Each structure stands twice: as C-alpha cells, then as structure tokens.
Amino acid sequence: MDLLTDWLQEIGTNAVVLCRSRVSAPWGMRISTQDGIMFHIMTEGSCWLCRSTDPPLRLLKGDLVLVPRGLDHELLDNPNSSSIPLDDFLAQPSFPLNGNAMATLICGVYLTDANLIHPMLHALPPVIHLPASTISANPSLTSTLSLLISELDQSALGGKTLIQHLFDSLFIYILRTWTEETAADHPGWISALKDPYLSKALAKIHAEPSHAWTVQSLANEAGLSRAAFARQFAQQLGEPPLGYLTRWRMIVAARLMLNTKASLAEVAEHVGYESEFAFSRAFKRSHGVAPTRYRNAPCPRETNATAKKPIQLF
C-alpha cells in the first residue's frame, strides 16, 4: 500500500499562484503564517529567504523552496533590506525596473484544510530547499517544473486544469526527492514509511480504519512486542498508536462528509464508531466543530482559494 498516495488523496491540495514577479533591488515581501504549504520558484537572479529562527538562505536561479507548514518568512533581495506584507506586495500594480539586480520568482500556496495536515507536514522540516543542481539531476522533477513554467507563460486551452495537475505532480516529486535524499535524517511519518515494522502497522491503519485496533493487535501486525512497538511508534511519529489511529479516522471521516452524501451513521461506521454520539464527540475534539456543522460550512480550501486569487505581476 502506498501510504503517501493514500494520504495525499485524502487531504487533497489546491495550488494557487499568488504572483509571478520580476523585480529590481531593493525589494522584499513578508509572509505571515499561512494555512497552507508555501512554495517559491526562482526563475531569474537570486534572493534570500529569511526566518527569525534560522540563518538566511540564499536562493539562486533554478532553485525551489517549500515551506511545508506555511510558517512566517521573508523574501528579500538582500538580508538587510526591508520588507512589506505579502498583501501589500501583491497589491502593487507594477514594480519599477531600475537597472539594479533583477529577480523573477513564482510564489504560491498549496491550500488544504489545516485540520487534516498532520502528521505528514509535521514530519517535514520548516523549509525544504531544492537547489538547481538537485533539480537538474532529477529528470522527472526537471520536466514537471519546465512544463509548469511554460504553461504559466501562456494562456492555452485546458491550461488551468493542466497547471493544477502539474502543481500536484510537482508537490509529489518534491516530497519524493526530499525523502530519497534526506528523510532518513528526520525521524517522523515519512521515515516511518520505510521502517520494516512500523510501516506494516501504518498500512493496516490506513487500509482498515474501521477495525477495532488495539496497541497489541497493531504490534502483532508490526511483528514487535507491545512495549517495543508503542515506544518506537511514539518516537518516530510523535504520538501513540491509538492517537494516530483516531487522527486518521477523523481525516477519512472529514473527506467522506465533504465529498459524499453518506449519512452521519454511515460515516461513523466506516471509521470504526458504533454510535453517532461517540463519533461526533471524537470529531469535535479533533476539528473543533460538530460533524454536521463541518459538513455544512464552506470548504476551507474553497474559501481560501476565493480569497487568494492568482495574480500575475511582471
């Protein structure tokens, strides 16, 4: 079972291009914490990504950077330059090209329901930087990025749909590249997928969320003692096995309520709850709202997408 695909299908993403900007120094944008996965693609020149907790990171032509948890950061022509909030940056009709060092970058966000995001994104570092050399060494990633930039440059039939699919493909290739190169150094959900023991238990949870799993039965699936399984699971994923099971059940339930007409009783049964009351209580504890209210509310990704319309700046 491909758990990464399983997870991505459940949460879904909707990429929105915030801007494609060509600017001359000095310039800077300040991006506050977002309910989504920020990305930046450097297509010309260079800039600096700055966060208060990390040393400045220089981005060169051809580099790509992902901010998985949408944490606050700045993009600047120089670490010492000042910045303005993202909304103000996007509101500017044009940028004067004054002959100073120029840069062109594509900035956007993968929108998703923040309540569904764990544990995948919490297994990733605050910033994933793929330099141009890493991208060029990966033919699939290179081709996808080139096709995406080409489609953004033109207005062709079916372009909007194609761009969305290319963004989805790009996201998977970024995760795959990072996983192959550095995931072993970051204990968490992704590294657990490669663990010969934990991966078996995770596959069972994902395949059969309605099963009455216990720590012991999951340990049996993993081929470990109960104590060893519980310890290793908590160390790798940052939560106990039954906590993860409940979280996954709530993710599956949320998608069923948003994408199907299944009754509350049917949803509850599908994710392993014998009564609507027990399910509703668990769902509200996880999402902060009752299931019915969650189902009737606007989809978080649709609401965000309406607020964050694509803007092209040249």
C-alpha positions as a printed NumPy array, in Angstrom:
array([[  0.   ,   0.   ,   0.   ],
       [  1.348,   3.439,  -0.995],
       [  0.651,   5.433,   2.158],
       [  1.886,   8.715,   0.687],
       [ -0.631,   8.452,  -2.153],
       [ -3.283,   7.397,   0.34 ],
       [ -2.641,  10.465,   2.475],
       [ -2.497,  12.866,  -0.47 ],
       [ -5.79 ,  11.562,  -1.848],
       [ -7.494,  12.049,   1.493],
       [ -6.403,  15.617,   2.227],
       [ -6.273,  16.956,  -1.313],
       [ -4.465,  20.156,  -2.301],
       [ -5.333,  23.159,  -4.41 ],
       [ -2.39 ,  25.166,  -5.672],
       [ -2.864,  28.907,  -6.115],
       [ -0.238,  31.087,  -7.789],
       [ -0.029,  34.278,  -5.766],
       [  2.346,  36.075,  -8.09 ],
       [  4.974,  35.819, -10.759],
       [  7.081,  38.865, -10.072],
       [ 10.032,  40.475, -11.848],
       [ 11.615,  42.996,  -9.523],
       [ 14.728,  45.139,  -9.147],
       [ 16.605,  45.642,  -5.909],
       [ 15.75 ,  46.746,  -3.323],
       [ 12.606,  44.752,  -2.645],
       [ 11.136,  42.462,  -0.024],
       [  7.913,  40.657,   0.875],
       [  6.896,  39.477,   4.328],
       [  4.707,  36.382,   4.506],
       [  2.888,  35.66 ,   7.744],
       [  1.978,  32.117,   8.794],
       [ -0.424,  30.614,   6.251],
       [ -2.973,  27.78 ,   6.415],
       [ -1.219,  26.023,   3.592],
       [  2.055,  24.937,   2.061],
       [  4.012,  27.859,   0.619],
       [  6.296,  27.409,  -2.381],
       [  8.711,  29.674,  -4.243],
       [ 10.393,  29.037,  -7.598],
       [ 13.373,  31.182,  -8.596],
       [ 13.459,  31.595, -12.376],
       [ 15.878,  34.527, -12.654],
       [ 18.502,  36.137, -10.461],
       [ 18.619,  35.42 ,  -6.742],
       [ 17.057,  36.37 ,  -3.431],
       [ 17.206,  35.493,   0.259],
       [ 14.68 ,  33.608,   2.342],
       [ 14.858,  34.803,   5.935],
       [ 13.27 ,  33.44 ,   9.086],
       [ 13.848,  34.725,  12.604],
       [ 14.861,  31.267,  13.829],
       [ 17.277,  30.312,  11.021],
       [ 20.263,  31.749,   9.155],
       [ 19.359,  33.469,   5.855],
       [ 19.02 ,  31.047,   2.943],
       [ 20.142,  32.215,  -0.491],
       [ 18.002,  31.14 ,  -3.429],
       [ 19.626,  31.108,  -6.865],
       [ 18.215,  30.78 , -10.372],
       [ 16.57 ,  27.39 , -10.77 ],
       [ 16.126,  26.803,  -7.033],
       [ 12.842,  25.736,  -5.496],
       [ 11.802,  26.05 ,  -1.882],
       [  8.846,  24.649,   0.03 ],
       [  7.63 ,  25.958,   3.391],
       [  5.523,  22.942,   4.426],
       [  3.715,  24.429,   7.39 ],
       [  3.319,  27.911,   5.966],
       [  5.469,  29.432,   8.695],
       [  6.247,  33.144,   8.595],
       [  9.209,  34.141,   6.434],
       [ 10.546,  36.922,   4.231],
       [ 11.837,  37.005,   0.658],
       [ 14.364,  39.798,   0.125],
       [ 16.917,  40.925,  -2.428],
       [ 19.341,  41.29 ,   0.482],
       [ 19.122,  40.082,   4.102],
       [ 19.432,  43.702,   5.228],
       [ 16.597,  45.012,   3.025],
       [ 13.218,  45.931,   4.455],
       [ 10.031,  44.087,   3.533],
       [  6.32 ,  44.807,   3.22 ],
       [  3.423,  42.426,   3.987],
       [  2.504,  39.989,   1.232],
       [ -0.916,  41.571,   0.638],
       [  0.703,  44.984,   0.103],
       [  3.302,  43.417,  -2.17 ],
       [  0.594,  41.795,  -4.286],
       [ -1.478,  44.979,  -4.369],
       [  1.222,  46.922,  -6.203],
       [  0.256,  47.232,  -9.887],
       [  3.846,  47.098, -11.103],
       [  7.439,  47.24 ,  -9.952],
       [  9.953,  49.76 , -11.333],
       [ 12.902,  48.087, -13.059],
       [ 15.706,  50.459, -12.152],
       [ 18.705,  48.672, -13.622],
       [ 19.741,  47.133, -10.312],
       [ 19.978,  43.381,  -9.796],
       [ 16.776,  41.79 , -11.076],
       [ 14.988,  38.682,  -9.924],
       [ 11.961,  36.757, -11.15 ],
       [ 10.132,  34.362,  -8.888],
       [  6.873,  32.431,  -8.785],
       [  5.204,  32.368,  -5.378],
       [  2.171,  30.385,  -4.376],
       [  0.474,  28.191,  -1.853],
       [ -0.974,  24.696,  -1.73 ],
       [ -4.245,  25.22 ,   0.095],
       [ -5.656,  22.473,   2.264],
       [ -7.655,  22.038,   5.433],
       [ -5.171,  22.685,   8.241],
       [ -7.015,  20.204,  10.462],
       [ -6.137,  17.39 ,   8.044],
       [ -2.494,  18.22 ,   7.617],
       [ -0.944,  16.242,  10.477],
       [  1.141,  14.109,  10.62 ],
       [  2.596,  14.41 ,   7.133],
       [  3.739,  18.022,   7.198],
       [  4.904,  17.886,  10.791],
       [  7.332,  15.197,   9.654],
       [  8.974,  17.718,   7.326],
       [ 11.491,  20.418,   8.238],
       [ 10.301,  24.06 ,   8.352],
       [ 11.909,  24.697,   4.951],
       [ 12.723,  22.275,   2.128],
       [ 15.297,  23.762,  -0.255],
       [ 15.98 ,  22.018,  -3.554],
       [ 18.897,  23.75 ,  -5.302],
       [ 19.031,  23.868,  -9.087],
       [ 21.724,  21.157,  -9.106],
       [ 19.401,  18.733,  -7.281],
       [ 16.51 ,  19.539,  -9.61 ],
       [ 18.611,  19.138, -12.776],
       [ 19.788,  15.733, -11.54 ],
       [ 16.161,  14.574, -11.366],
       [ 14.699,  14.332, -14.906],
       [ 11.088,  13.921, -13.744],
       [ 11.26 ,  16.939, -11.441],
       [ 13.018,  18.988, -14.126],
       [ 10.434,  18.133, -16.777],
       [  7.485,  18.849, -14.497],
       [  8.888,  22.203, -13.428],
       [  9.664,  23.179, -17.031],
       [  6.172,  22.25 , -18.205],
       [  4.628,  24.171, -15.315],
       [  6.58 ,  27.353, -16.048],
       [  5.747,  27.023, -19.748],
       [  2.018,  26.721, -19.022],
       [  2.123,  29.699, -16.668],
       [  3.675,  31.731, -19.51 ],
       [  0.798,  31.128, -21.879],
       [ -2.967,  31.063, -21.982],
       [ -3.917,  27.883, -23.793],
       [ -6.958,  25.612, -23.911],
       [ -7.207,  23.488, -20.79 ],
       [ -4.344,  25.4  , -19.233],
       [ -5.946,  25.915, -15.825],
       [ -6.63 ,  22.207, -15.357],
       [ -3.211,  21.236, -16.662],
       [ -1.479,  23.706, -14.349],
       [ -3.324,  22.26 , -11.337],
       [ -2.24 ,  18.728, -12.267],
       [  1.33 ,  19.878, -12.814],
       [  1.362,  21.531,  -9.393],
       [  0.094,  18.294,  -7.834],
       [  2.813,  16.351,  -9.662],
       [  5.431,  18.879,  -8.611],
       [  4.435,  18.514,  -4.956],
       [  4.831,  14.733,  -5.12 ],
       [  8.197,  14.986,  -6.873],
       [  9.431,  17.46 ,  -4.253],
       [  8.425,  15.11 ,  -1.438],
       [  9.896,  12.116,  -3.248],
       [ 13.198,  13.901,  -3.877],
       [ 13.456,  15.108,  -0.288],
       [ 12.553,  11.66 ,   1.024],
       [ 15.177,   9.913,  -1.076],
       [ 17.91 ,  12.355,  -0.122],
       [ 17.391,  13.416,   3.471],
       [ 14.358,  11.805,   5.099],
       [ 16.497,   9.3  ,   6.996],
       [ 17.932,  12.198,   9.   ],
       [ 14.457,  13.361,  10.101],
       [ 12.544,  10.911,  12.298],
       [  8.852,  11.193,  11.582],
       [  5.981,   9.98 ,   9.464],
       [  7.929,   9.706,   6.208],
       [ 10.841,   7.795,   7.704],
       [  8.307,   5.532,   9.435],
       [  7.017,   4.538,   5.998],
       [ 10.408,   2.95 ,   5.33 ],
       [ 10.597,   1.202,   8.689],
       [ 10.042,  -2.551,   8.119],
       [  7.955,  -2.835,  11.303],
       [  6.071,   0.45 ,  11.684],
       [  5.126,   0.582,   8.011],
       [  3.128,  -2.634,   8.395],
       [  1.079,  -1.196,  11.244],
       [  0.542,   2.087,   9.393],
       [ -0.63 ,   0.218,   6.293],
       [ -3.204,  -1.659,   8.382],
       [ -4.484,   1.545,   9.989],
       [ -4.893,   3.21 ,   6.606],
       [ -6.455,   0.182,   4.925],
       [ -8.864,  -0.699,   7.733],
       [ -9.737,   2.406,   9.798],
       [-12.972,   0.769,  10.991],
       [-11.2  ,  -2.182,  12.6  ],
       [-11.158,  -2.268,  16.405],
       [ -7.407,  -1.89 ,  16.617],
       [ -5.553,  -2.098,  19.915],
       [ -1.901,  -1.418,  20.621],
       [ -1.397,  -5.167,  20.955],
       [ -3.075,  -6.048,  17.653],
       [ -1.082,  -3.359,  15.834],
       [  2.101,  -4.621,  17.478],
       [  1.239,  -8.098,  16.183],
       [  0.886,  -6.715,  12.653],
       [  4.244,  -4.966,  13.019],
       [  5.951,  -8.076,  14.373],
       [  7.083,  -6.397,  17.59 ],
       [  6.281,  -6.753,  21.255],
       [  3.637,  -4.376,  22.567],
       [  6.137,  -2.319,  24.56 ],
       [  8.709,  -2.097,  21.751],
       [  6.047,  -1.173,  19.185],
       [  4.473,   1.527,  21.355],
       [  7.874,   3.021,  22.139],
       [  9.145,   3.035,  18.553],
       [  5.851,   4.373,  17.192],
       [  5.803,   7.288,  19.634],
       [  9.473,   8.076,  18.988],
       [  9.055,   8.125,  15.215],
       [  5.639,   9.725,  14.842],
       [  5.436,  11.87 ,  17.947],
       [  2.155,  10.388,  19.186],
       [  0.915,   6.999,  20.444],
       [ -0.526,   4.428,  18.012],
       [ -4.144,   4.913,  19.062],
       [ -3.756,   8.686,  18.837],
       [ -2.605,   8.282,  15.233],
       [ -5.475,   5.867,  14.56 ],
       [ -8.024,   8.403,  15.799],
       [ -6.429,  11.183,  13.756],
       [ -6.54 ,   9.093,  10.583],
       [-10.157,   8.137,  11.245],
       [-11.056,  11.817,  11.537],
       [ -9.245,  12.608,   8.273],
       [-11.158,   9.872,   6.456],
       [-14.424,  10.989,   8.052],
       [-13.854,  14.613,   7.033],
       [-13.284,  13.671,   3.415],
       [-16.379,  11.442,   3.37 ],
       [-18.521,  14.257,   4.713],
       [-17.178,  16.767,   2.21 ],
       [-17.171,  14.515,  -0.859],
       [-20.1  ,  12.102,  -0.384],
       [-23.709,  12.077,   0.751],
       [-23.108,   9.343,   3.315],
       [-25.183,   9.763,   6.456],
       [-23.533,  10.541,   9.76 ],
       [-24.251,   6.985,  10.903],
       [-22.607,   5.582,   7.771],
       [-19.544,   7.784,   8.225],
       [-19.271,   6.773,  11.875],
       [-19.459,   3.087,  10.981],
       [-16.9  ,   3.48 ,   8.179],
       [-14.314,   4.828,  10.609],
       [-14.976,   2.382,  13.424],
       [-17.534,   4.035,  15.724],
       [-20.591,   2.129,  16.899],
       [-22.65 ,   5.238,  17.638],
       [-23.097,   8.667,  16.099],
       [-22.69 ,  10.216,  19.533],
       [-19.247,   8.689,  20.133],
       [-18.158,   9.655,  16.622],
       [-19.476,  13.215,  16.931],
       [-17.678,  13.701,  20.224],
       [-14.371,  12.431,  18.762],
       [-14.789,  14.539,  15.621],
       [-15.491,  17.727,  17.54 ],
       [-12.472,  17.077,  19.751],
       [-10.317,  16.743,  16.617],
       [-11.769,  19.508,  14.401],
       [-13.262,  21.892,  16.916],
       [-16.752,  21.709,  15.379],
       [-19.522,  19.12 ,  15.241],
       [-19.642,  16.915,  12.111],
       [-22.87 ,  18.449,  10.782],
       [-21.513,  21.968,  11.114],
       [-18.261,  20.913,   9.461],
       [-20.153,  19.373,   6.535],
       [-22.35 ,  22.438,   6.011],
       [-19.56 ,  25.   ,   6.302],
       [-17.721,  26.229,   3.173],
       [-14.79 ,  24.012,   2.288],
       [-11.669,  25.644,   3.837],
       [ -9.72 ,  25.229,   0.614],
       [-12.503,  26.781,  -1.474],
       [-12.767,  29.722,   0.935],
       [ -9.014,  30.313,   0.85 ],
       [ -8.873,  29.904,  -2.903],
       [-11.524,  32.605,  -3.293],
       [ -9.509,  34.964,  -1.1  ],
       [ -6.213,  34.162,  -2.796],
       [ -6.896,  34.646,  -6.496],
       [ -3.938,  34.147,  -8.835],
       [ -2.162,  37.396,  -9.582],
       [  0.353,  37.865, -12.381],
       [  2.94 ,  40.606, -11.92 ],
       [  5.664,  41.408, -14.469]])
